[in-house]
Amino acid sequence: MEVIQNKSLKPYNTFGLDVSAKYFVEADSKEKIISALNFAKENNQPVMLLNGGSNMLLTHDFEGLVLKLNLKGIEIISENEDFVKVKVNSAENWHEFVQWTLQNDFGGLENLSLIPGNCGTAPIQNIGAYGVEIKDVMSELSALHIATREIKIFANEECKFGYRESVFKNEFKGQFILLDVTFKLTKKNHILHTSYGAIQSELNDLNISNPTIQDVSKAVVNIRQSKLPDPKEIGNSGSFFKNPVISKSKFEELQKQFPDISGYVTGDEVKVAAGWLIENAGWKGKRFGDAGVHEKQALVLVNYGNATGQEIYDLSQQILDDIWTKFGIQLEREVNIL
């Protein structure tokens, strides 16, 4: 195990923020993960886990050990005529894994195409897009308990999934390292989700009337590429804010003042489009030095080159305060602040 001191984390976070780690270790096996944890314990150092680096905002140097997870591999563990269970290790790139499932004509993940990050962080966040979430397709996952070094298998229901939530963001936060995730996918009779967002419109533009799961993925990719910046070109972490959920009565009040407010009714509640709120508050395309709000998608905060994590955080706070003042809605950040 190689321990590197004063390592820059700029290449390892999609915001491209130039902060450093006091100690840095890469681990491509469970044994190396445990060795790194032992090193941190022996040297009384806090540990920060780093996977794809896509859902974090680094606001300062980390005075401890950054453990970069490099567990790779995809494996079919069982299948029958209708379904297949696929286990993917935590450091596999999410979009590349989705494309692998599509190449094998396995259905279920196509709506989640082009979401940044790695597979091991997907369940933590319960990532979702266009009407599909991880909870809809995940069978189980395995995780290493940091304190005991034991591996625990979590079934879907044990993860307590919610909107961008899981048990790993709440009661078990910081206690486990996710090693692999298993998905139950369809081999035939795929269920397509094309009614959410602009998918159907994009399919129409592509002159596709009987879409395959590959077609749905292509539509999703086209939509995302049309409005979301590539982290390799402009630093960002995708959607920075959650879509807030408010009461139907509160939404109806807002509709009187803002007739075109965008929201999705779910029972007695309404999920309001945070991007609509931010754009209509006048933040879309605003730039402050190298920190800004993307010109095509108000949900995305960006680093145009040399912004600091603190500058991006301060911008997000200004937006939170302004949305509360204008609409009486409390936005929440989707990214992890470190």
N, C-alpha and C positions, 0 to 999 in steps of 0.2 A: 504493500500500500504506500503510495507516494503522497506525502503531505506537502502542499505548496503554500508558502506564506505570502501575504499581501497580494493576492490574486485579483485582478480586475474582473468584475462581473459584467462588463459591457457586452461581451459577445453572448452572454447567457440569459439576457432578458430582452423581451421584444420591444420594450420602450427604448432600448439602447442607452440606458443610464450608466454613467461611468462611476460606479461605486466599487469598493474593494472588500474582500473578505480577509480577515486575519489569517485564517487557515482554510484550505480548499482541498477537497478529496473527491475523486470520481470513483464510483463503485458500479461494477457491472455484474455483481453477484450478491446473493444474500450474505455470504461469508464476508465480503469486503464491506458491506454495509455495517455489519456487526463490528468489524475491526475499527471502522471509522467512529462508531458510537463509543466503543471502548476508549479510543484515543481522546475523544471529547470529555468523557467522564474522568479519565485519569488526569487530564489537564484542566479540569474544572471549566470547560468551555461550553457555552450555549450552542445549540445546533440549529441551523436553518436548512430545510430541504429545498432542493432546486431540481425541477424536472424540465419542462419545456420553457419555463420562464415567461409564460404568456399571460398569466393572470395575477401579476404582482406589480406593485409600484415601490421601487427601492428609493427611500428618501434619505438614506445615510449609509456610511460604511458599516459593515457587520463585524463587530468585535467578538468573533467566535469562529466556529467551524461551519462552512457551507458544504453540504454533502450533495454532490451532483449525481443524480440517479441515472444509470446507463443500462438498465435491464432491458434487453431486446429479445424479440422472438414472438412468433404467431403459431398457434397450434390448434388443429381441430381435435376436440377431445371426445365428441360423440355425435352421431347423426342417424337420422332415419329418413324415410321418404319425404317427410314434410319439413323437418327442422334440422338445424345444425348448431352445435355449441362450439364456439370459438374462444379460445383463451389467448389474450394478448398481454404481453409484458408492459410494464408501466412506462418505459422510455420510448416506445414506438410512437412515431408521429401520428397524431389523430387522423389528419386528412389522408395520409398515405395508407393508414389502416382501413379507412372507409373505402378508399379506392380498391384495396385488395379484396374486400368483401364483394364489391360490385363486379370485379373481374371474375369472381367465382359464382356470380349470380346469387349471392346471399342477400336477402332483403331485410330492411329494418333501420339502417343507418343513413340511407341516402339523403334524408332531409338535414342531416348534420354535417354535410360536406363543407369543407373549407373553414371549419372552426379551428382557430389556432390552438397550439398546445400539444401536449402528449397524452397518451391514453390513461396514465395513472392519475392524472388530476381531473379527468372528466367526471368520475363519480362524486368527487369531493364537492364540485360545483353543481352537480346534476345539470350539466350543460344541456342546452336545448335550443331549437330553432324550428320555425315553420311547423309548429304543432306537434313536435316530437321531442321527448326528453330521454336522457339516459335511463331513467327509471322504467321506461316503457320496454326496453330491450335487454337490460342487464339481468343476468341470472344470479351471479355471485361474484365476490372478489376475495382475494387473500391479502392480508396485511400483517406486517411485523409490529408487534407491540414493543415500543421502544424501551420501556422499563423492564419487562420480563424477558425480552428477546424471543418470545413465543409467536408462532404464526396462527392467526385466527381467520377462519372463513366466515365472511359476512354474506348471508342470503340477502336478496333484494329488500325484503321488508325490514331487515335489521338495520339497513342504512338510513331509514327514516327520511326518505327523500321528500323535499318540498321544492318550491320555486327557487332555484339557484341555492338550494340548501341540502345538507345531509348531516348525519350524525358526526361526520368528521370536521364540520365547521362549527359544531356546537359542543355537546358533552364530551366528545372524544377529540376535540381539537388539540393538535400537537402531540397526540399519544400514539399514533400509528403511522407506519410508512406503507403505502399501498404498493404491492409487488406486481399483481396482475389482476385482470378483469376478464370475466367470462360473459359472453353475450349469447342469447338464444335468438337465432335469425331464421328467416323462412327460406326454404329451397324452392318452393313453388307457391302458387296462389298468393303472391305478394300483396300486402295491403298498402295501397298508395295513399299518401296524404298530400293532396294537391290544392286543397281549398284555402289554406292559410297563406296570408301575405300575397305576394305577386306570382306565385308558382304557376297557377293556371294561365295567367296572362302571358308569362314568359313562354310556356309551352305552346300557346296559340301563336306567339310571334315566331316560334321555331317550326310552325306548321306540323305539330305533333298532336294527333287526336287520340291515339291509343298508346300512352306513354309506358315505358318500361322503368324499372328502378334506376337504370343508367340515365334515362332521359330526365327523370326527376332530379337526380344529382347534377346533371348538366345545367338544368334550369336554376337550381340553387346556387351553383358556382357562378353562373352569369350574373345573377342578382347581386350576390355578395361582392363580386369583383367590380360591379358598376358603382357601388357606393361605399365600399370599405377599402381603406388603404392597405397596401402590402407592407407588413412590418419590416421587410428587407429594404424598403425604399423610404418609408416614414415610420419612425418609432411609434408604436401604439400597442394596446392590449385588447383590441376589439371593443366591444361594448363596455363602457366604463361604469354605467349606472344600470340598476335594475328598473324594470317597469313597475311603478308603484301600483298597489292594489288598494282601492278605496271603495266606500259603500256606494250602492246604486243611487241613493238619495244625494250624496255629495256630488256624484257625477252629473246627475240631472241639474243640480244647481249650477255647476260649471258650464253645462251646455247652454243655459240661458244667456250667459255672458260670452261664451266662446262656442258658437254653434258647430264649428267644424272640429272640435276637440276629438282626438282619436282614442278609442278604447274598445276593449273586448269584454262583453258581459259573461260572467261565470257565476251563475246562481244569483245570490243577492249582492255580489261584488262586481267591480269592474276593474280590469287591468288596463291602466292608462299607458299610452305610448310615451315613455320618457323622452324619446327623441322629438316627439311633437312639442312637448312642454318646453324643452331646451331651445328648439328652433324658434318657436313662437315667442320666447322670451328674448330673442335677439342675439343668442350666443353662437349660432352656427357660422362657421368661417372666421370667428374672431381669433386674433393672434396677439399674444403678449410676449415679446421677445421670441424665444424658440418654443414656447408652450402655447398650445392652441386647441381650438375645437375644429374638427375636420370640416372642410367646406362642403362635403357631400353627405355626411352623416353626423348629426349633432350628438349622437350617443358616444362618439369616439373622440377621446382626447389624444393629442399627438405631441410628439417631440420632433421638432423640425431639424434638430441637430445637436444643440448643446444645452437644452433645458435640463434643469436638475429635477430630481424627483419631488423635492419640496415645492418647486415652482408649479409643477403639474398638480400636486396636492392642493396648493393654495387656490389655483384656478378652479379645481373641482369644488372647493368649499364656497367660493364666490357663487358658483352655479347653484349649489344646494340652497344657499341663503336666498338667492333671487327667486328660485322656483317657489320656495315657501312664501315669500312676500307676495308674488304675483298670483299664485294659484292656491295657496294654503295646502300644498302637498309636500310631504317630506320625502325627498329622494334618498336612496341608499346607494352607496358605491358597491359595484359588483366585484371589483378587484381587491386583492389582499394588500393592505398597506404595511410596509415593513421599514 
